[in-house]
Amino acid sequence: MDNLITTLKAVAEPTRLRLLALCSQGEFTVSELVQILGQSQPRVSRHLKLLCDAGLLQKLREGSWMFYRFAPDEKAASLADQLLSFIPKDDAMIILDQKRLKEVKAERSKAATDYFRQNAMHWDKIRALHVDAVEVEQTVSDILLEKPGEKFLDIGTGTGRMLELIAPHFQAAEGIDQSHEMLAIARDNLDRAKIRNCQLRQGDMYQLPFPDQSFDAACLHMVLHFADEPAKVIADAARILKPGGRLLVIDLAPHSLEELRKKYHHRRLGFSDGEIVHWYQRNGLQFKSPVHLPGGQLTVALWLGIKN
């Protein structure tokens, strides 16, 4: 009863109700919410704190930025959804908020698009060397969706493409990446795809910010070849899997294209099946038969491990 009263008190104020409605539609910084509401930063921050204290919103640091998002707790989110359903859709203030929200998202989208355009030619050159992405994605779907579960983690999410592909089949999904710019692209892509069960955060693939046995499935899509210590990445990915959880690594088989190391900062020129088997077994993962997709000068390999 006390929790219910606390929650009702937290939303019983116009600005906080508007903030809750906005954060139900994505992740936003304080400055973005200030821009939408037209109120001072200290006032908006105070209201956000009260909503977080009530368990209705969650705050997440990304470098020097702080993002606010809808409550991750299922019960709190369910109650918040019910409360938001009572807001009249023709309310003048809500209509204005939605107009400004579209403007903020448009600005965010433009920034993400500009960054992607500046870097896309590098990715295009690499993609041209291996099998078509459609075939890779279909194989990823076939493997990961053979046994979907409650929670999915995309490690090194980049543009969020794996989340777009896999998240709709799980109850919840998270994406983690070190790059603030890539997370901005992922947010824009997930927003365009209207995928609402995903959360994004900045973090280190060597030290994933999650408790042991938190996820039913995880993937590393074209990430491991950038790692200085790939064995440590595999170890921490295995740690966060539940028993029976599935880890899928999608990367390049061994090759000799030194250009990828010199121009595109690949630390490793692919991985052998033997290396992956060794790392999986050392971390309690049962190795399944690999899938190799030859194409051009490079072969894409998919390695599945299942947590004992």
N, C-alpha and C positions, 0 to 999 in steps of 0.2 A: 504493500500500500504506500509506504514512504517513497519508494522509487517512482511510482506513478504520479504522486503529488509533485515530486521534484521535477519530473519531466513536464508536467502540465504548467508548472510555474515558469519553467524555462522558456516555453513558447508563448506564454501569455503576454506578449509585447509585440507590437507591429514590426519593428525592425528585425527582431529575432525570428519571427515567423517568415519574413521575407528572405532572410539569410538561409533558413532551413530549406525553403522552396528552391533557392538558387543552387545550393550545394547538393540537392537531390539530382541535379542535372550535370554534375561533373566535379572536377577538382579545381579550386581557384585560390589565388594568392590574396592576401589582404588588400593589396593595391588594386587588383581587379574588382574585388567586392566593393571597395571604396568608390571606384569609378562607376559602378552600376548603381549603388545606393545614393551617391551624391552626399555622403556624410563624411565626417572627419575620421582619420585613421584611428585615433585613440578610442573614439566611440564604437567604431566597428569592431576593433580588437576586443573591447570589453564585452560586447555582445557575443562574439565568437567564443570567448573564454567560458561564458556561462553555458552556452550550448555544448561545448566540449565537456565541461564538468558534469552536465546532465546525461552524458553518454549519447547525445544525438548527433554530434559531429566528432570527427577525428582530425587532429592536426599532424602533419608529417613534414619534417625538415628535408629540404633538397638543396644542399649547399647553403648559400646565404638566404634562400627563399623558404617560406613556410606555406604549404598548401593545406587547405581545409576541404574535407570531403564528408559525404554522408556517413552515418554511423555504420561501422563494420559489424556491430553486434546485431544478430538477426532479430531479436525481440525488440530492441530499440528502433531498428529500421522499420519494422512492421508497424509499431505505434506511430512513428513519424509519418509513414505513408498514410495512415488513417487520418491523422490530423491535417495533412496537406490536402486530402481529398475534400475537406470542407471549405477550402478557400474558393470564393466565387471566381470563375474564370474571366468574368467581365469587370473585375475590380480594376479601377483606373491605375492604381499604384503597381499592381502585379503586371498589368499590360506594359507599363513603362519599364519595369524591371526586365521584362522579356525582350523588349526592344534594345535596351542597353546591353543585355546579355549577348544578343546576336552580334552587336558591334564589337564587344570584347572578344568573342570567339572568332570573328572575322580578322581582327588584328593578330590574334594568336596564330590563326591558320596561315596568314600571309608571311609571318616571321618563319614559321616552320617550312613553308613552301620555298621561301628564298634560300634557306639553309640547305634544304634537300637538293634544290636545283644546282647550287654551287658545288655539291659533292657527288651528285648522281652519276656524272660521267666516269668516276673512279669505279663505282659499283657496277655500272654497265659494262665496263671493260672486263672486269672479273667474271661477271655472269656469262659473258659471251664465250668464256673458255670452258664452261661445263654445261651439263644437261639443263634443259629448260626448267625454270622454276616451277611451272605447273606440274610437271612430273614429280619433282621433289615434294611439293606440297601435298599431292595426292598420296604419296607414299607415307608421309608424316601422318596424315589423317588416318590412313588405313591402320597404322601401328598404334597411335595414341588413342584412337577412338574405338579400338577393339574392346577396350575395357575402360570407359570413362568413369569418373568418380566425382567427389565433392569439390576438391581444390586442385588447381593447376598452376604451376609456376613456370614462367618463361625467363630464363636467366640470360641477361644480355639482350633484352627485348628489342633494342634498335628501333625500327619503325613500328613495332607492334604487330607485325604481320602474323606471327604465330598465335598471338592472342586473338586476332580477328578470326583465324582459322579454327582454333581449338576451344576458346573460351565459351562460345555459345552452348557447348555440349557438357559443360561443367557448371556446378552451382555457383562457383566463384573462381576467380583467377587473378593472379598478380604478375606484374612484369617489373623487372629490376634492371637498371642500367646505370653506368657511371656517368654517362653524358647527359647533361641537362638539355642540350640541343636535341638529342635523339628522343628523349622523353617528351619534349614539346611536339615532335613529329608524331610520336605514338599517341599522345592525347588527341591530337587533331584527327588522326586516322580512326581511332576508336569512336570519337564523337561523330564523325561522318558516317560510320557504319552503325551508329546507334546501339553500340554494345555497352550495357550499363553494369555488368557484373564484374568489371575489371578494376583493379587498383594498380597504380604505378608508383614506384618510388626509386629514388637514387640510392645506389648501394654498391657494395663490393662483392664480386662473385667469389672471392676467396673467403669472405666472412659474411655469409648471408644473414640478414637480420630477422631470422625466424627461429622458433624453437625446434627441437628435434621432433621428427615424425609429424610434420605439419601438413604435408601435401600428398595427394594420391598420384600425381604425375608431375614431371618436370622435363624441360628440354633445354638444350644448348644448341642453338641453330647458328652455325657459322661463327662461333664465338671462340672455341677452344684454341684455334690457331693463333689468336692474339695473346694468349696467356703465357707469362713467363714460367709459371709452374702449373701446368695442366693437371697434374696428379692431385694437387691441392683443391683445384676447382671441382674435380670429380668427387673427392672425399667430402667436401661440404655439401654438394648436391645430394649425395647419398644420405648424409646425416638428416636432411630435412624430409626424407621420404618415410611414409608409413610402411609397416610390413606389407609386402605385396605391391608397394608403390613402384612406378615405372619411370626410369630415366632414359630419355632418348637423346643421344648426341648425333647431330648432323654436321658433318664436316668433310674435309677433303682427304682422300687417300694419299699416300706418299707420292710426291712429284718433284720435279727438278726446276721449276720456274723461279729462279732467284729474283726475277723482277718483282714478284709479289712481296718478297722480303724487303727489297730495297725501296720500292716506290710506295707500297701500301702497308708497310709495317707488320707483315705477318711474322710472328716469332717462330712458327713452325711450318715447314713445308709438308703438311699433311701428317696423318697418323696411320699406323698399321693396325690390323685387327689384333695382333698380339699385344701391342701396347694397351689398347682399350680393355682387352680381356684381363690383363694383369691388374689394371687400376680398378676394374669392376670387382674382381674377386677379392682384392685386398680390402674393399670397403663393403663387403657383404652383399654384392649384387650378382645375381645369377645371369650370366651372359647368354643372350639368344643369338641365333644365326644372323650375321650382318647382311645388310642389303647394299649392293654396289650398283651405282647408276653411272655408267661411263658416258662421256660426252665431250667432244672437243679434245682439248689437251689435259683436262682434269676429270677425275672421277669423284663423284659425291658418294660418301658412305654414310649409312645410318646404322648406329649401334644401339641396341636396346638392352637394358639391364633391369632386372626385377629384384627388389629388396627382399632379402630372406626374412 
